[in-house]
Amino acid sequence: INCTHLLRSTAHTDTKTHHKKEKQTKSMATTTISKTLRIGMIGGGTVGGGVYELIMNRLGGATATITKICVRDLDKPRDFTVDTNVTSMVSDVHEILNDENIDCVVEVMGGTGLAKTVVLEALKKGKSVVTANKALIAEHLEEINKLSGSGANFCYEAAVCGGIPIINTLQTCYTGDIINEVMGICNGTTNYMLGKMEEGAEYDEVLKEAQDLGYAEADPTADVEGHDVRAKIAILAKLAFGQTVPVDTIPCSGITQISSVDFEYAKLLGCTIKLVGTAARLSEYGEHDGALSVYVTPKIVPMTHLLASARGSGNAVAVNSSNLGTASYTGPGAGRYPTASSVVADICRVADGSCSAPFPSVTSTSSIEIDNDYTSAFYIRISFQDGLGIIRSVGELAEAHGVSINSVLQNPIRNRMEADFVVTTESCKLSQVVSLCDDIAKQEYCRMPPLSMPILLDKDSEYSS
């Protein structure tokens, strides 16, 4: 741009001098573009293999080239072919960190132990970092943010929602706008499982199927208990509202207590069930002028809502803002190539110098209070042994907690010792529902603690919750 401006400012010089400067400008541009980014990649698993194939084969190694890959076991067979004339395999991360010829470190190993060392040391040495590690970012967000910049970029598009470019969108496309709410289905494993349960399968059966297909890990806790989504919504909250929300302070409920009967009742309401991460400004005196609420929980979602359209292992994110209203982003949330595609997009941004600040400042919301006692309508399923006066008892307890009941749903009782019914509430505080459920659980007729989930009402599609 400076060279072009210079040429324009000297338009009245002689033709020979003008052509000479134009030739120099083209030469400089060619030199800049032709510089190849040299990459050291930590991790050679599913995503790492996809990144290598896309960089070295599809892009031909012109924009960037992977010169070293660090793996734990050098003898382990890989499902991708490494060009040993260009790329060397190593087992010590310091062979990458201490290599002055490496410009960028790509971390796709996962975890928060060694991965933290790799990321922080790379940034300290002035090397740009590209990662897909949402847990690391969520736990060490401020430390990473302080180290990035000054020539070392930090990019993490693949950390949230796999192949959906939600990170770069929030970094660059909402300048001059005010975000009111971000909520999304950010975990493909649980979305796949809930979809199967909607078809009538039970939780244990679906979990085994997901593990057999490779969607769920042998230890599925991070997915099914919502911990994976919790890390991701912490990152999205930082991007959307400029607030660092400690992961361990975010209320988090998973899908382990949901059964196929919940989908039966959801269907009666014209809804389905989705595990949703939410970061939203509450309304105090006006629309979205209150505290910030960040939480993860299954939600009763109307079939007409865009989140209901995410099927299989797909992900979906809805962003509501002052200028745009509601904008939605959907696509594959996991998998070798969707995730690798986001990593490669970040690598290309590093190569051409177009990286955004990891967490651009959001001045309009820099001092928002955090209040996770959000307001919503709720679904409460009560498992009971049949007897007289049960619905009356629940109504009296609800009244005592200031909770107004909207409707009562009950399938025909087939076994009087193991029956269920559902009450839906008017809008109330989460804390009110938690206390109500605690009291219902103490009643003799209650077989197990009630299950509660917020209901995404039609009005919530306008994000007025």
Disulfide bonds with the S-S distance in Angstrom:
none
